[in-house]
Every structure is written in C-alpha cells, then in structure tokens.
Amino acid sequence: MSKVFVNIALTLDGYMAPEGMTMEHFSDPGYKNWGAKWGALMTWALNQKYLREKLKFGEGGETGPVNDLVRHTFERTGAHIMGKRMFDGGERGWPEEAPFHTPVYVLTHTRREPWVRPGGTVFHFVNDGPERALALAREAAGSRDIRISGGADVIQQYLNLGVVDELEIALAPVLFGGGRRLFENLAEPLPRFRIDRVLRDATATHLRYVRQ
C-alpha cells in the first residue's frame, strides 16, 4: 500500500520558512533578508547533482548518499499535496516545467480548473478539505507514495489526521529566529515516530522517522 510522507528542510530552531517570505514580498528577497536565509536552508539540496538536473540548473553537483536520497524521494512519489500559499509562491517561481512530474493536489478555497504543465505535472485544486485531497492523491499515485509537500499548516493538518507514515527532515545548521514553524497547532493524541535512519554531510543532517 502506498505511504504518506513528509520530506522537508528545517532550521535548528524549527522553522520551515523565514520571516518575510510572503506573497507580498516574494519579489523582494532582500526584505528581512528572507532570500539569503532560504538559500542557506536549501544549500544542501541545491548542491545535489540529481536536483540540479531536475531543475535544469546546469551541470555539476554532488553525487553520493545524499544525492541518492534526493533521487529516491522523487522516484517514490506518485502524487503531491500542498497548500495554496506554497502553490502561489511556486506559480511565480517554478519554471514552466514544474519540478513535480506527477498530479499535485492543492488545498484551497479558490475554484479553478486543473492547470496542466509540461513534463507531466497537473495541478488540481481541491475545495473539499484534506481528506478529499488525500483520497484523490491515493487514487492517482497507485503503488507509489504520496508526498505532503507543505507548507507547515498543511503538514500539521495531516499530522493531526494521523495519516503521516514517515517524516524525512533535512536539519540544516542555520537559525532563522522567526518565520513559519513546522510543529505548531498539533492536537492530541500526538503521533508517535521512531528513528529509522540518520545520514549527514557538512550541510545537513538527514533524519528519517517512521510511525510506530
């Protein structure tokens, strides 16, 4: 059966995104220095050969266990779920060939027809809540897995539903001091996880937890 997993980068002080990284200031990465902070958080990923090729950033990049981890994340994923905030930022920032290459289910109150992009990415806009989005993602993914891509609020909703099977966190050695935290607004009973894998290099510690 397909699994539901989260794969994100996180700062040492628990933030997924820096303060100031909002739609109002998306075109101004100097606002509260959010662009540099985001770059520091994602350095580990942008250095990997597989991701650089996936995003068409050009040749080069690192190979090895972390690169293999990134490749595995993409290859295992048959559908993505994300929130409207993440989609709105990506609609501005992603290339024409968005980097998902699967169906993507966007939780939103806005009604919109599916948005088809080159390379196999199709954004579907779901107005009926997280359970409906997950049901559609399971059907689309088949035997592959479903990635809850973000942002923090969407991940929290699925943790509260008790459906997240795995948490994969790239813990970067940076501090934001403010922004959007991952582990807020969680409800009892809290999900329980065990450590399954730890992988590290100079730019991040990659932690994998599976639900008990």
C-alpha positions, -999 to +999 in steps of 0.1 A: +000+000+000+012+035-008+026+056+021+021+092+031+053+110+038+067+144+045+101+154+032+112+190+041+142+211+052+141+226+087+163+250+106+179+242+140+153+264+157+124+247+140+114+269+110+104+258+075+104+293+061+119+326+072+100+357+083+092+379+053+089+351+028+053+360+019+035+367-014+036+405-006+074+404-005+081+374-028+098+396-055+120+413-028+143+387-014+161+415+005+131+421+027+141+409+061+169+390+043+145+361+036+161+352+003+196+346+018+180+327+047+161+305+024+192+299+003+211+289+034+184+264+044+183+248+010+221+248+002+223+211+008+196+203-018+208+227-045+242+212-043+230+178-054+235+166-090+201+150-093+182+181-082+203+204-103+194+183-134+158+181-123+155+219-120+177+225-151+203+244-132+231+231-153+258+205-150+278+197-118+266+190-083+275+164-057+269+126-060+268+102-032+243+091-005+225+125-002+221+127-040+207+091-039+183+102-012+170+131-033+166+108-063+147+082-042+123+109-029+113+119-065+112+083-078+089+071-049+064+099-053+033+093-073+013+124-062+019+156-042-003+176-018+003+212-010-014+243+003-025+274-016+003+295-001+030+272-014+013+270-048+010+307-051+048+312-045+056+283-068+034+296-096+056+327-096+089+309-091+088+275-107+100+271-143+074+263-169+082+226-165+073+225-128+096+201-108+069+175-097+060+154-128+030+140-110-005+151-102-004+178-075-034+184-053-037+220-039-058+226-008-077+258-015-110+276-012-105+290-047-122+272-075-100+267-106-098+243-134-068+219-135-035+236-146-015+214-169+022+220-171+049+204-194+066+173-182+036+156-166+027+180-137-010+187-134-022+209-105-057+200-092-075+225-069-093+207-041-121+227-022-133+198-001-106+196+026-075+175+033-093+141+034-106+145-001-073+156-014-056+126+001-082+102-014-076+117-048-038+115-043-040+079-033-060+070-064-036+089-086-004+075-070-013+039-074+015+018-058+038+049-054+037+071-024+021+105-016+043+134-005+028+162+017+049+190+003+039+219+026+036+244+038+037+240+076-001+244+080-008+216+055+017+193+071+001+200+105-033+191+092-022+157+080-003+150+112-035+158+131-054+134+109-029+107+119-021+097+083+016+106+080+036+074+078+071+089+075+088+121+084+120+129+065+137+161+078+169+177+065+181+196+095+203+224+083+228+241+107+211+276+103+189+297+126+161+319+114+149+334+147+114+337+133+091+326+105+068+296+100+074+268+124+067+232+115+055+217+148+027+240+159-011+236+162-008+198+168-037+181+185-039+152+210-033+123+206+000+133+191+015+109+165+044+087+176+075+080+155+107+061+158+141+069+143+147+048+111+178+065+096+203+092+101+225+105+073+247+135+074+272+157+055+286+191+061+254+210+051+226+190+068+216+160+089+190+139+072+166+123+097+140+097+088+113+088+112+086+061+107+053+060+125+050+035+153 
